[in-house]
């Protein structure tokens, strides 16, 4: 079994984006206008700045007083900073994407 390298190489698809988003400031600049989430139906849902996208690798898991779906978009102000930080601390189960 071949193992993919941890650091993207220049010739890999998406490597330029991964290298460009090395720090929080670069990521915030890149997503300042919002992001699109594409579903399996091919349609896209625009997520505006200020929203938080939470991806849960184990749907039904509870964290920060919330039972999480596989993917949920929270509007600005729906989660406290403490809730976001608590969820983001569990990197094995959650991916937290703060837009803009």
N, C-alpha and C positions, 0 to 999 in steps of 0.2 A: 504494500500500500504506500503510495507516495504522499508525502506531507507537504502541504502548501506553506510557503514561507510566511512568517509573521509580518515582515515588512514588505509592502508592495513594491514590485520592480517597475521601472519606467515603462516597460513594454506590456504590462498587464492592463487590462481594461479597468478603468476606474482608479488606477494608481495616481493619476494627476489630481483627482479629487481628494483621495485619501491623504496625499502629501500636502495639499492646500489647506486641509482642515486639521492641522496639527494642534491648534490651540483653540480655546473658547472664543477668543475675539475673531478669529478667522471664520469659525463656524457661524457666529452670530451675523457677521457681514454677509456671508454666502446665503443665509436664510432670512435676511432682513425683510424680504417682500412676501414671505410665506413659502410653503412647500405644497406639493401635490402628492396625495397618496393614491396609488393606482390599485384597483381591486381586480379580482380574477375575471370580472365581466369586461375589463378593458377601460371602464370609466375612471375618471379621476375626481378626487375630492380635494378642493383647495383648503388648506389650513392656514389661516392668517396669523401674523405676528402676535405674540402674547399668549397663544394657545400652547398646551402641553400634550404631546402624544405619548401614551404609555403602551408599550408592547409587553405582554405577559407571556412568558414561555410555558407557563403552567396555569392555564385559565381556571378560575375558581379560587386561586390563591388569595389570601387576605393579607393586606399590608396597609398600614396607616388608616385603619378603620374602614377599608373599602375592599369588597370582593371584586377582583379584577377580571375583565373579559380578555380575550386574546389581544385585542387592540381597542383603544378608546381615546378619543380626542376630548380633552377638557378645555373649556373656555377660560379665558383670562379671569382670575379671581376665584374660580371654583375650588381650587386646591390651595392650601396654605404652603408657604415656603417649607415649613417643618414636614408636611406630608410629602412634598416632592422630594426632599432630601432623604426621608426615611425609605421611600420607594426606590430611589436611585442608589441607595447604599447596598441593595440586594442585586448586585450585577449578575448573579447566576440566573435569576428568575426574571428580572425586568430590564428593559431598555427605556430610558426616559429621554425624550427629545423635546427640548424647549425651543419653540419656533420664534425667530427674530429677536 
